[in-house]
Amino acid sequence: MNKKIQFLRSKFKKYNIDGYIIPKNDDYFTEYSKINRLEIISNFTGSAGVAVILKNTNYLFTDGRYTIQSQIESGKEFKIIAYERIINCDLFKNLMKKMECYR
């Protein structure tokens, strides 16, 4: 497993979190920033994507342009999911149920 992912997961217990989201954009939402956090953690070099690192699984969300590229660059460490499938993704079903409790 990627040492950077292992290091990130080692922080989950310390900060009492279940996962971490890593966008392509920087703090200022700049698409082409000097530091590409997404590439650092996932090896994905496309211009659009978001990584979700959980305790046991890694997800890489990209748009349809990067289906093959993301699989080649990140497929060993990440489950690749197209943006358009997010609405139907089981990953977010429990989160949505919890959010409904706060309405």
C-alpha positions in Angstrom: 0.0 0.0 0.0 1.1 3.6 -0.7 3.1 4.9 2.3 1.4 8.3 2.0 -2.0 6.6 2.4 -0.7 4.6 5.4 0.6 7.7 7.0 -2.7 9.5 6.5 -4.7 6.6 7.9 -2.4 6.6 11.0 -3.8 10.0 11.8 -7.5 8.9 11.7 -7.5 7.5 15.3 -5.5 10.5 16.6 -8.1 13.0 15.3 -11.1 10.7 15.7 -12.0 10.7 12.0 -13.3 8.0 9.7 -11.9 9.4 6.5 -10.3 12.3 4.6 -11.3 14.1 1.4 -8.5 15.3 -0.9 -9.6 17.6 -3.8 -7.6 18.4 -6.9 -7.9 22.1 -6.1 -5.8 24.0 -3.5 -7.0 26.1 -0.5 -8.0 28.9 -2.9 -9.8 26.5 -5.3 -7.1 27.0 -8.0 -7.3 24.3 -10.6 -3.6 24.4 -11.5 -1.9 25.0 -8.2 1.8 24.5 -7.4 1.1 21.5 -5.1 -1.2 18.9 -6.6 -2.5 17.1 -3.4 -4.5 14.7 -5.4 -1.6 13.5 -7.5 0.6 13.2 -4.4 -1.9 10.8 -2.7 -3.2 9.0 -5.7 -0.8 9.4 -8.6 -3.7 10.7 -10.7 -2.6 13.5 -13.0 -5.9 14.5 -14.6 -7.3 18.0 -14.2 -10.5 16.9 -12.3 -10.9 14.5 -9.4 -11.4 14.0 -5.7 -10.0 11.3 -3.5 -11.8 9.9 -0.4 -9.6 7.9 1.9 -11.5 5.8 4.4 -10.2 3.3 7.0 -10.4 0.3 4.7 -11.1 1.7 1.2 -9.9 4.5 -1.1 -12.1 6.1 -3.7 -11.2 8.3 -6.6 -14.0 10.3 -8.2 -13.4 11.6 -11.7 -15.4 12.6 -14.7 -15.9 10.5 -17.8 -12.8 12.0 -19.6 -10.5 10.2 -17.1 -12.0 6.7 -16.9 -9.0 4.9 -18.5 -6.3 7.3 -17.2 -7.5 7.1 -13.6 -7.6 3.3 -13.8 -4.1 3.1 -15.1 -2.6 5.7 -12.7 -4.6 4.9 -9.5 -6.5 1.7 -10.0 -4.3 -0.4 -7.8 -4.9 1.7 -4.7 -8.3 3.3 -5.5 -11.8 2.3 -6.5 -12.6 4.6 -9.5 -16.0 6.1 -9.6 -17.4 8.5 -12.2 -18.9 11.8 -10.8 -22.2 11.0 -12.3 -22.5 7.9 -10.1 -22.1 9.8 -6.8 -25.8 10.3 -6.3 -26.4 6.5 -6.4 -23.2 5.5 -4.6 -23.6 3.4 -1.4 -20.7 5.2 0.1 -22.9 8.2 0.8 -26.2 6.5 1.8 -25.5 6.3 5.5 -24.2 9.9 5.5 -27.4 11.1 4.0 -29.5 9.2 6.6 -27.5 10.9 9.4 -27.9 14.3 7.8 -31.7 13.8 7.6 -31.7 13.5 11.4 -30.5 17.1 11.7 -33.2 18.7 9.6 
